[in-house]
Amino acid sequence: MNNPFHSFVLASSLKRIQSRHSLAVFPEPVNYYPNYNIRPGNHSWVITNDSPKLFQLFGFGLKGLPAIQPFLRAEGKRNQDDDPNYNGSNAIFLQPGIKKLIRFRRCLVLADAFITGPPESPFLVYLLNKQRPFCFAGIWNHTKAEETDSDVFSFAVITTVTNPFIASLGTKRMPVILEPKDELTWLKSSQLSDILRLLRPYPEEKMNAYPVSPFLDDSSNVFSVIQPKGNPLRETAFRVDLSHNRRDKHIFSGYTFAERRKA
């Protein structure tokens, strides 16, 4: 399967996250830290349809299906060749085990950026105009651990075909990124048609990317995995400070070489 990304980033401050989602709160006490390398098997923060006023820490990799699924295809079993011009229906709801989840267990997956492309030449992708954190469209589930019978909460990111910009990075899939105006619909709509229409590629003109070093064998949470190894593909003066600690500022993303020298 052509996965839409190798890992994703969530490193915005608590203040920024709560400003972006003003109705939701973190549980007390909160154990939040920036994560530059969130992979299947890790935990990350989501907002679920049944608790839309609470940030929750779920496992990345949906459980309760025959196999753990970090990603679910919007087209289901259709469009197996990942044709970017596919205009058929989003048949995810026809997948065994998914029909009830897509109707009743949807979530927003918080992210600042994601890393995609061939293993030997990956890119960090982010949204322009300081749109962070943004949200992937997700599905969540509640299961029981076989050994301890304890509660297990997990999620998957829904994927779709690429827009031309993401396709140029050398991949055939991308995560479904929701426009802010559509996030409430994703969480609360009871109409399947409203839900399925949101499973589309994010507009390419709102995205940028820059190359990063290959790191696919490195599962550690270190800032170095998102440091640029070249200029952004689209010139822009936008820059992002993802520092969680003001004494240790980390800056990444798309601004010009001349601007980096002045920073």
N, C-alpha and C positions, 0 to 999 in steps of 0.2 A: 504493500500500500504506500502511496506517495503522501507522506505526512505533511501537513501544512507548515509546521515549524519544528525546530529542534528543541527550543525552550522559549520561555517568555520571561519578562521582567516586570516586577512590581516593586518599585523603590521610592515612590512618592511618600512624602511625610504623612503622618496621621492627620495633621491639620488639612493638608491638601485633599486627601481622600474624603474626609468628612465634609469639606466645603463642596466637593464635587457631588456628593450624595448626602445632602443636608438632612434628609429624613432618617437616615440609618445611623446606628451607633455601634461601637465596638463593645464587646463584653468586658466586664471588669473582673479581675485585672486583665489587661490586654498584653499579650506577648507578641508584639509586632516588631518585625525587623525587615529592612530592605532585602529583597532577594533578586539577584541578577541572573539566575540560572534555574528557573522553575521547570522541572521535567516530570514526565509521568512517574508516579510513585511518591512525589513530593506533596506537600500540602500548600494550599493557597486560599485566598479570600474570595468569597462569593456572597451574593445576595439572592436569596431564594424567593419564589413566589408565595410560599406560605409564611415567610417571616421577612417581609420587605423592609422592615425598619431595623434589621440587625445584620451586621457583617459576621459571617461564619467561616471557620477554617475547615475546609473539606479536602479530601484526598483527590489528587489529579489522576484519574483513571476510574471510569464508571464501573462499579461492581453490581452484581446481581444478574448479569448476563452469562452465557456460556463461557465467555472470556472477558477479561478486564479490557475496557475500551476507553482509551484517552480521547479518541476522536470518533465522531459519528458523521457520516456523509448526509448532506441535505437531500441529495437525490436518492438516497437508499441504495438499492442495487442497480439503479439505472445509471446511464452515462459512465460506464466502467472505464472508458478510455479517457475520461476527464476532458472532454471537448469543451473549450472555453466558450464556444458558441451554442452550447446546449440550451434549448428553450423549452424543454419538457417540464413536467411537474416535479416539485420537490416531494419525493415519495418516502421520506424518512419515516413517516407515520405507518408505512406498510411493513417496516422491519419487525420481526418477532421480538417481543419484549420492549419495544420502543413506543408502541401506540399509546399506552397509558402514560408513559413518562413524558412524551412530548405534549400531552394535554394537561397533565397535572403536576409535573415536577420540572419546571424550567428555572433557570438561574442566570444571573449576570456574573461573569468571571472577570474580575478586575485585572487590568494589565496596563503597563506604560509603553511596552514595545514587545516585539518578538523577533526571534532569529530564524531565518529561513535560507533556502538556497542549497546548492550542492555541499556535501561535507567538506570538500577541499577549499571552497570559496564562499563562505556564508555571509549574509548581510543582516544587519539590524534594521528593522522596519519600525517606523514611528509615524504618528499623525502630525500634520502641520498645525500651525496656529495654537500651539500649546494645549492640544486636546489630549490631556492625560490626567488621571487615568481614564482610559476608555474601557469598553466592556465587550468581551466576546459573548456570543449567544451560547448558553450552556444548558445541559441536562444534568439533573442530580438524582441521587437515589439514596435510600436508607435501607441498609441490610444489617445482618448480624454476623459477627465473627464466629467462625465454626468452633474455634478452640475455647473461647471464653464467653460466647453468647453476648458480647458487648456490642453496643451500637457502632455502626460504621457508616459514615457519610462520605459520599464520593461524587465526582462530577466528570463530565466529558465536554469537550469543546466541539461545536458543530462546524463542519467545514463545507466549503463550496468551491466552485471553479474560480480560477484566477482572473483578475482584471489584467489588462496588458502590462501594467507596471510590475506587478508581482510575477507575472509570467516571464518578464525579462530577466528576473533574478535566477531563473533556472529551476522553477518548481511548477507543478501542475495543480496544486491545491492551496487554498488560503483559509484562515479561520473566518467565520462570520463575525464581523465587527458591527455592532449596532450603533446607529445614529442616536445621540442623546434623546431626541424627541420620540424615538421608538422603544426606549428601554421600558417604560411603564407598560406599553402594549405587550411587549414580550413577557413581562411578569404576570400581567393581570387578565389579558384577553381570554375569553372562553370560546372564541371563534377560531377554529382550526385554520380557516382561510386567512385571517389576520396574522396568525403566527407564521404560516408558511411563506407569506409574501415577504417577510423580513429576511429570509435566508437567501441573501444575494451578495455578490461581491461589493466590497466597500469602494466608493469612487476613487479612482486612481489619482486624480488631481489633488486629493487631500492627503497624500502619503509621500514619504520620502524614505531613503535608506542610505546606509553607508557600509562599507566592507569591514568585517571584523576577522580576527584570526580564527583558524579552525580550532575547535575546542571540544569536539564531540566526545572525546574520551574523558573529559574533565567534568565531573558532576559537582564540583565544589562551588559554593556561593562566594565568588570573588568578583570584584569590580572589573578586573582585567578582561573578562569575557566580553564586555561591551565597549571597550576602548576602540576608537576608530583606527583602522589601518589604511585609510585613504579618505578622500574627500566624499561628501555626500553626492549622490547621483544627480540631485537637483540643487542648484545653488540657492541658498537661503541664509538669512541672518538669524534664523531661529536657533536658540540654544536652550538646553534643558539642564537645570541643576537638580540632580537626583540625590543630593546629599541628605542623609538621615541625621548626620552630626555636623553642625556648622563648623566645627574645628577640623573637619576632614572632608573638604568639599570635593565632590566628584562631578565633573561636567561631561556629558556625552551628547552627541548628535550633530545635526546638520548645520554647521556654520563654516564659513570659508576659511582657508588657510591663513589669510591675512588677519582675519578676526581672531583666530586662535592665537596668533602671535601677540595680539594686543591684550588677550584675556589674562 
